[in-house]
Amino acid sequence: MTDTTISTSGRGARFPNMRMPRGRRGAAIAAALVAVLALTGCMPSLLERPQPVSTPTGEHVPAELEPFYTQVLEWERCGDGLGCATAKAPLDWSDPSAGEIDLALVRRVASGDRLGSLLVNPGGPGGSGYDFVHDSLDYAVGQPLQERFDIVGFDPRGVGRSTPVTCYEPAQMDEYLYGVQPAERGSDEWIAAVGDANADFGEACAENTGDLLANVDTVSAARDLDLLRAVLGDEKLNYLGYSYGTFLGATYADLYPEKVGRLVLDGALDPSSSDYEVSKAQAVGFEGAFDAYLEDCLVRDGCPFDGTLDEARDQVGRLVASVDASPLRGSDGRMVGADTLVTAIIYPLYSPDMWGYLDDLFDATMFGDGDPALAYADAYNGRNPDGTYLDNSTEAFRSINCLDYPSQSDVAVMRERAAEIADAAPTFGPYMGFGDLSCGNWPHEAKREPAELHAEGADPILVVGTTGDPATPYEWAVSLADQLDSGVLVSYDGEGHTAYNKSNACVDDVVESYFIDGTVPSSDPKC
């Protein structure tokens, strides 16, 4: 689903539906997989072989896909113990002769008795698997998996080092993400302004990206995943997907159930949820995580709040509303409106280890200092201190989401849904509505409708859910495990976004025993 984490204002801010902040962006979490699979020489003409041929894994593929499935990757050293390569994939899987794109990969070869490849996706959409594995390998997977598998990070189509979606220059991105609308939130004038801003963004993406923009949907990315499986020499896919990566993995399983090896989907999305349902559930999820922070804060020295939980929550609500009405100015001249402030608050809520940063954020904001809010929002958005951006995750996030989730244009419906979200989550909900404005004027129609994924006939798939996950609420993991014919739920009772390799030994042991030995829990271990 996309980071249908809807922008607070419906313009740029991406509320972490699926997006997982990267480790290099601050004390949050890692970000992605990417790499470069390099081809030697030219690819054979698509018309040279009219008959299906065998891939390196002995599979038969249609003749038009043969150049892609039989390509040989050329790996080059790109770090300590790492190799990178670039693979070629069809631009349009429905018309493989229409052109090709690059898919970047990075690989750490197994240090012990090798079982095969393990592909990893950190989330997003728009997260770089290349960076995730290249820069944060120990965070991405534990040592037991590094010993037994080649760990492979990749950038999905449209992302990072793969053929990317390209939209705005940094100054334009600043205006898109941080710009403040003068009109009252939810008014006709505000809706028109936000809609126009998103339409301009979409037009820039179409002009600067070309035909790829219509083909960065998750189904196309899942087909790429099967291509990578084959050229890596694996008969079945072993895969670890976090956050949005669970949607990509579940989509793969539904398309290719017979090729499912060992799949772990951690921090699951519910593929049957609409963008509105995602926004509402996320707003409630972050509200719950924020309550947990406040409860922790109120019993600590130095907490910027006092009184009861309700009183502290109300104080924050008034603070955000005051910034919405009268934005703060940062020392670099950028404005801090409610959208930016909410993004800044949400960023540390991904992990309890980051809750302490919120104390400083609220202390500063209450006294009119907007710089900490800008710093945390910059960390979430991948903005460097010099005004450049780390990657194209904002462009990719929006582009993928707009193809994965249909939007509607009825303003009355938008207002009704916005009110429901605000009622369900009084602190964050008022700034997480009107998500349809994000993709309402997108250059390409959505390619799918929300629907359950069953993957009938697939081997067992582990679905990991954290009871206090703010970005991908626990009920989504329950739903996905129930939808998948072979889904097995693994629950972690705790806080934070995703659980494997960052929660407790119970979760780690279950996941690693499954990958290494094929051990499937007979029931939810309730870690």
Buried (B, 14 or more C-beta within 10 A) or exposed (E): BBBBBBBBBBBBBBBBBBBBBBBBBBBBBBBBBBBBBBBEEEEEEBEEBEEEBEBBBEBEBEBBBBBBBBBEBBBEEBEEEBBBBBBBBBBBBEEBEEBBBBBBBBBBBBEEEEBBBBBBBBBBBBBBBBBBBBBBBEBBBBEBBBBBBBBBBBBBBBBBBBBBBBBBEEEEBBBBBBBBBEEEBBEEEBBBBBBEBBBBBBBBBBEBBBEBBBBBBBBBBBBBBBBBBBBBEBEBBBBBBBBBBBBBBBBBBBBBBEBBBBBBBBBBBBBBBBBBBBBBBBBBBBBBBBBBBBEBBBEEEEBBBEEEEEEBBBBBBEBBBBBBEEBBEBEEEBBBBBBBBBBBBBBBBBBBBBBBBBBBBBBBBBEEBBBBBBBBBBBBBBBEEEEEBBBBBBBBBBBBBBBBBBBEEEBEEBBEBBBBBBEBBBBBBBBBBBBBBBBBBBBBEBBBEBEBBBBEEBBBBBBBBBBBBBBBBBBBBBBBBEBBBBBBBBBBBBBBBBBBBBBEEBBBBBBBBBBBEEEBBEEBBEB
